[in-house]
Amino acid sequence: MKVLIADKFPENHIQTLKENGIDVVYEAKAGENDLANFVKDAEFIVVRSTVVNQAAIDAGSNLKIVIRAGSGYNNIDVKAASAKGVAVANTPGKNSIAVAELAMGLIVSLDRRIPDNVKDFNCSVWNKAKYSKAEGIFGKTLGIIGVGNIGKEIAKRAQAFGMKVIGYDVIKTEGIGIEYSDNVEKLIAASDVITLHVPANPQTKGMFDEKLLGLMKKGAMLINTSRADVIDEDALIKAVKENGILAAVDVFKGEPEGKDGAVTSKLQNIDGIYVTHHIGASTEQAQDAVAEETVKIILEFKNTGKVLNKVN
C-alpha cells in the first residue's frame, strides 16, 4: 500500500508506516495543484492545510481514503471524494489543547496589548502610561460559541483564570462547570470575551455579521481560531473602528497556501486587530497526537478494511 503525505509530518511516524509495509511518498511542500502529479497509484492522501481538489481525487487511480490530519476538513472536496467512492477521514480532538492554549494566549495578548508593547519597544518607543490601562480578565465573562472538544478545553483554562464561562451549542456537554445559553444573541450581549469554535458550513458562513458584531459590548473581545468564513471581515473592521471592540484571529480570508512568502489582507495594520499565522494546532505535542491518529487510520484500513473517523 502507498500513502502520499502532502504536508509536514513527523519523521518517527513516517518510519512507523514504513515498518508496517506502507510505501510513503513524502512531499511536504506540495501545493493544491501538485497533488494530481504525485498521487498516482497511492491508496491514501494525508494533508493538513493543503487543498485536495477534484483533480487530485480523480488522478488517484487507486485512491481509497483522504485523511485530514486535523479536525476540520473544508480543504477537501468531500463531494468529489464521495462521488468517486473515496472515504474522507479526520483526527478530531487531537489538537484541541493546542488551539485552546492559543485562544487563551490571544485573550491575554489583547487585554495587555502584548504585541504592541513589544513592537513599540523594538522601535525605541517607551509608553508605559499607554500600556498600564489593561482591564484584566479575572471575573470577566467568556462566551464560547461551539462547545466541542476545543471549547471544553478553553472552558477549563478560562476558569483557571477566574473567568465566568457561558456556552452556546446545539449539543450541551454537561459536567464541565459552565452555563449554557439557548440564544446566541443573548450570549454575545452578555460576554466580555467571545471565542468561536464552529465548523465551516453553509449555516456558519458569515454568521458573525454586522448584526451580531453590533451586539457586542464596547471594548469586548472576539477570538476566532476556527474558520475564516465564520466572520464577515468588512463588518469586523467596521465594528473595531466604530464600536471599539477588539479582535484576534488565527484564520483569515485569502490565507496563503504556502508556508512562507508575502501576505496581504484587509485585516493588516488595523489598531485593535491581531492576526496570527493559522498556528492553532501547530505545537509539537498536537502534531504528534494528530500524526499518531493518522497512522492508526491507515493501519486499521490496511489490516481490517475499516475506515476510522469517516466523515462522508
C-alpha positions as CSV (number, residue, x, y, z in Angstrom):
1,M,0.0,0.0,0.0
2,K,1.1,3.5,-0.7
3,V,0.4,6.9,1.0
4,L,1.1,10.4,-0.3
5,I,1.8,12.7,2.6
6,A,1.5,16.3,1.3
7,D,2.3,18.3,4.4
8,K,4.8,18.3,7.2
9,F,4.6,15.1,9.1
10,P,6.8,13.8,12.0
11,E,9.6,11.5,10.8
12,N,9.1,8.9,13.6
13,H,5.5,8.3,12.4
14,I,6.7,8.1,8.8
15,Q,9.1,5.4,10.0
16,T,6.2,3.6,11.7
17,L,4.3,3.4,8.4
18,K,7.3,2.1,6.6
19,E,7.9,-0.6,9.2
20,N,4.3,-1.7,8.6
21,G,4.9,-2.2,4.9
22,I,3.5,1.1,3.8
23,D,5.2,2.8,0.8
24,V,5.5,6.5,1.7
25,V,5.7,9.4,-0.8
26,Y,6.6,12.4,1.3
27,E,6.1,15.8,-0.4
28,A,5.8,18.2,2.5
29,K,5.8,21.3,0.2
30,A,3.2,20.1,-2.2
31,G,0.5,22.6,-3.1
32,E,-3.0,22.1,-4.3
33,N,-2.0,22.0,-8.0
34,D,0.8,19.5,-7.3
35,L,-1.3,16.7,-5.8
36,A,-2.6,15.3,-9.1
37,N,1.0,14.7,-10.2
38,F,2.0,12.9,-7.0
39,V,-1.0,10.8,-6.1
40,K,-0.8,8.3,-9.0
41,D,-1.4,4.8,-7.5
42,A,-1.5,5.8,-3.8
43,E,-4.3,4.5,-1.7
44,F,-4.1,7.4,0.8
45,I,-3.6,11.1,0.7
46,V,-2.6,12.8,4.0
47,V,-2.8,16.6,4.3
48,R,-3.0,19.3,6.9
49,S,-3.8,22.6,5.2
50,T,-3.1,21.6,1.6
51,V,-6.3,21.7,-0.5
52,V,-7.4,18.4,-2.0
53,N,-9.4,19.3,-5.1
54,Q,-11.4,17.2,-7.6
55,A,-8.5,17.0,-9.9
56,A,-6.3,15.4,-7.3
57,I,-9.0,12.9,-6.3
58,D,-9.7,12.0,-9.9
59,A,-6.0,11.5,-10.6
60,G,-5.7,8.9,-7.8
61,S,-6.3,5.7,-9.8
62,N,-6.2,3.6,-6.6
63,L,-7.3,6.2,-4.1
64,K,-9.2,4.9,-1.1
65,I,-9.0,7.5,1.7
66,V,-8.2,11.2,2.0
67,I,-7.1,11.9,5.6
68,R,-7.2,15.4,7.1
69,A,-4.5,15.4,9.8
70,G,-6.6,17.7,12.0
71,S,-10.3,18.2,12.7
72,G,-11.8,20.5,10.1
73,Y,-11.9,19.1,6.5
74,N,-13.2,22.1,4.5
75,N,-9.9,22.0,2.5
76,I,-11.0,18.6,1.0
77,D,-13.6,18.3,-1.8
78,V,-15.7,15.9,0.1
79,K,-18.4,15.9,-2.6
80,A,-15.9,14.8,-5.3
81,A,-14.5,12.2,-3.0
82,S,-17.9,10.7,-2.2
83,A,-18.8,10.6,-5.9
84,K,-15.7,8.5,-6.6
85,G,-16.3,6.3,-3.6
86,V,-13.3,7.7,-1.7
87,A,-13.6,8.0,2.1
88,V,-12.6,11.2,3.9
89,A,-11.4,10.9,7.4
90,N,-10.1,13.3,10.1
91,T,-8.4,13.2,13.5
92,P,-10.9,15.0,15.8
93,G,-9.9,16.2,19.2
94,K,-6.2,15.6,18.8
95,N,-5.2,19.3,18.6
96,S,-7.8,20.7,21.0
97,I,-5.4,21.6,23.8
98,A,-3.1,23.4,21.4
99,V,-5.9,25.5,19.9
100,A,-7.2,26.2,23.4
101,E,-3.8,27.4,24.5
102,L,-3.5,29.8,21.6
103,A,-7.0,31.1,22.2
104,M,-6.2,31.9,25.8
105,G,-2.9,33.5,24.7
106,L,-4.8,35.7,22.3
107,I,-7.2,36.8,25.0
108,V,-4.4,37.8,27.4
109,S,-2.5,39.4,24.5
110,L,-5.5,41.6,23.6
111,D,-6.1,42.6,27.2
112,R,-2.5,43.5,27.9
113,R,-1.7,44.6,24.3
114,I,1.5,42.4,24.4
115,P,2.3,42.6,20.7
116,D,2.0,46.4,20.7
117,N,4.3,46.6,23.8
118,V,6.9,44.6,22.1
119,K,6.6,46.5,18.8
120,D,7.0,49.9,20.5
121,F,10.0,48.7,22.5
122,N,11.7,47.4,19.4
123,C,11.1,50.8,17.7
124,S,12.7,52.6,20.8
125,V,9.3,53.9,22.0
126,W,8.6,53.9,25.7
127,N,4.9,54.3,26.6
128,K,4.3,52.8,30.0
129,A,1.3,55.0,30.6
130,K,-0.4,53.8,27.5
131,Y,0.1,50.1,28.3
132,S,-0.8,50.3,32.0
133,K,-4.5,50.6,31.3
134,A,-5.5,46.9,30.9
135,E,-8.8,45.8,32.2
136,G,-7.7,42.3,33.4
137,I,-9.7,39.2,32.6
138,F,-10.4,37.9,36.2
139,G,-14.2,37.9,36.8
140,K,-15.0,38.6,33.1
141,T,-17.5,36.5,31.2
142,L,-16.2,34.3,28.4
143,G,-18.8,33.2,25.8
144,I,-17.9,30.1,23.9
145,I,-19.8,29.5,20.6
146,G,-19.3,25.9,19.8
147,V,-18.6,23.8,23.0
148,G,-16.9,20.8,21.4
149,N,-13.5,19.3,22.0
150,I,-11.7,22.7,21.8
151,G,-14.4,24.7,23.6
152,K,-14.3,22.4,26.5
153,E,-10.5,22.8,26.8
154,I,-10.9,26.6,26.7
155,A,-13.5,26.5,29.4
156,K,-11.1,24.7,31.8
157,R,-8.3,27.3,31.1
158,A,-10.7,30.3,31.4
159,Q,-12.0,29.0,34.7
160,A,-8.4,28.7,36.0
161,F,-8.1,32.5,35.1
162,G,-11.1,33.2,37.2
163,M,-13.5,33.8,34.3
164,K,-17.2,33.0,34.3
165,V,-17.9,30.8,31.3
166,I,-21.1,30.5,29.3
167,G,-21.6,28.4,26.2
168,Y,-23.8,28.1,23.2
169,D,-24.1,24.8,21.3
170,V,-26.8,22.6,19.8
171,I,-25.4,19.7,21.9
172,K,-24.8,20.6,25.5
173,T,-21.9,18.9,27.3
174,E,-22.7,18.5,31.0
175,G,-20.3,18.3,33.8
176,I,-17.8,21.0,32.7
177,G,-19.0,23.7,35.0
178,I,-20.3,26.2,32.5
179,E,-23.7,27.8,32.0
180,Y,-25.5,27.4,28.7
181,S,-27.5,30.0,26.8
182,D,-30.2,28.9,24.4
183,N,-29.9,32.1,22.4
184,V,-26.6,33.1,20.7
185,E,-27.6,36.8,20.7
186,K,-28.0,36.8,24.5
187,L,-24.7,35.1,24.9
188,I,-23.0,37.7,22.8
189,A,-24.6,40.6,24.6
190,A,-23.6,39.2,28.0
191,S,-20.0,38.3,27.2
192,D,-16.8,40.3,27.7
193,V,-14.9,37.9,25.5
194,I,-16.3,35.7,22.7
195,T,-14.4,32.8,21.2
196,L,-15.6,30.9,18.1
197,H,-15.3,27.2,17.6
198,V,-17.7,26.2,14.9
199,P,-17.2,24.2,11.7
200,A,-17.2,25.8,8.2
201,N,-20.5,25.0,6.5
202,P,-23.4,26.9,4.8
203,Q,-25.0,27.6,8.2
204,T,-22.0,29.2,9.7
205,K,-20.6,31.1,6.7
206,G,-20.7,34.8,7.6
207,M,-22.6,34.1,10.8
208,F,-20.7,36.7,12.7
209,D,-22.0,39.6,10.6
210,E,-22.8,43.3,11.3
211,K,-25.8,42.4,13.3
212,L,-24.1,40.0,15.8
213,L,-21.0,42.2,16.0
214,G,-23.3,45.1,16.9
215,L,-24.5,43.2,19.9
216,M,-21.0,43.0,21.5
217,K,-20.2,45.3,24.4
218,K,-17.9,48.2,23.8
219,G,-14.4,47.0,24.4
220,A,-15.3,43.3,24.2
221,M,-13.0,40.8,22.6
222,L,-13.7,38.5,19.7
223,I,-11.4,35.5,19.2
224,N,-11.6,33.2,16.1
225,T,-9.4,30.1,15.9
226,S,-12.0,28.2,13.9
227,R,-12.5,29.1,10.2
228,A,-12.2,32.4,8.3
229,D,-15.6,32.2,6.7
230,V,-17.4,32.4,10.0
231,I,-16.7,36.1,10.2
232,D,-17.7,38.9,7.8
233,E,-14.3,40.7,7.7
234,D,-15.7,44.0,6.4
235,A,-18.2,44.1,9.3
236,L,-15.5,43.2,11.8
237,I,-13.3,46.1,10.6
238,K,-16.2,48.4,10.9
239,A,-17.0,47.2,14.4
240,V,-13.4,47.6,15.6
241,K,-13.1,51.1,14.2
242,E,-16.6,52.4,15.2
243,N,-17.6,50.3,18.2
244,G,-14.3,49.8,20.0
245,I,-14.3,46.1,20.1
246,L,-11.0,44.1,19.9
247,A,-10.4,41.1,17.8
248,A,-7.7,38.4,17.5
249,V,-8.0,35.8,14.7
250,D,-5.8,32.8,13.7
251,V,-7.6,32.5,10.3
252,F,-8.4,35.0,7.6
253,K,-9.7,35.1,4.0
254,G,-7.1,34.7,1.3
255,E,-4.6,32.9,3.6
256,P,-1.5,31.8,1.5
257,E,-1.3,28.1,0.8
258,G,2.5,28.1,1.2
259,K,4.4,28.1,4.5
260,D,6.3,31.3,3.8
261,G,6.3,34.3,1.5
262,A,4.3,37.5,1.1
263,V,0.8,38.0,2.5
264,T,-1.9,40.6,2.1
265,S,-5.1,41.0,4.0
266,K,-7.6,43.7,4.7
267,L,-7.0,43.0,8.4
268,Q,-3.5,44.3,8.3
269,N,-2.4,47.4,10.2
270,I,-5.7,47.9,11.9
271,D,-5.4,49.0,15.6
272,G,-7.4,46.6,17.6
273,I,-7.0,43.5,15.4
274,Y,-4.3,40.9,15.9
275,V,-3.8,38.1,13.3
276,T,-1.6,35.0,13.8
277,H,-0.4,32.6,11.1
278,H,-3.0,29.9,11.4
279,I,-0.9,28.2,14.1
280,G,-3.7,27.0,16.4
281,A,-2.8,23.3,16.0
282,S,0.9,23.9,15.4
283,T,2.6,22.6,18.6
284,E,4.8,19.6,18.6
285,Q,2.5,17.9,21.1
286,A,-0.5,18.4,18.9
287,Q,1.2,17.3,15.7
288,D,2.5,14.2,17.3
289,A,-1.0,13.3,18.5
290,V,-2.5,14.0,15.1
291,A,0.1,12.0,13.3
292,E,-0.4,9.1,15.7
293,E,-4.1,9.1,14.9
294,T,-3.4,9.4,11.2
295,V,-1.1,6.3,11.3
296,K,-3.8,4.5,13.2
297,I,-6.4,5.2,10.5
298,I,-4.0,3.9,7.8
299,L,-3.0,0.8,9.6
300,E,-6.6,0.0,10.6
301,F,-7.7,0.2,6.9
302,K,-4.7,-1.9,5.9
303,N,-5.5,-4.6,8.4
304,T,-9.3,-4.7,8.5
305,G,-10.6,-2.5,5.7
306,K,-12.4,-0.3,8.2
307,V,-12.2,3.5,7.9
308,L,-11.9,5.2,11.3
309,N,-13.3,8.7,11.7
310,K,-15.0,8.6,8.4
311,V,-17.0,11.9,7.7
312,N,-18.7,11.1,4.4
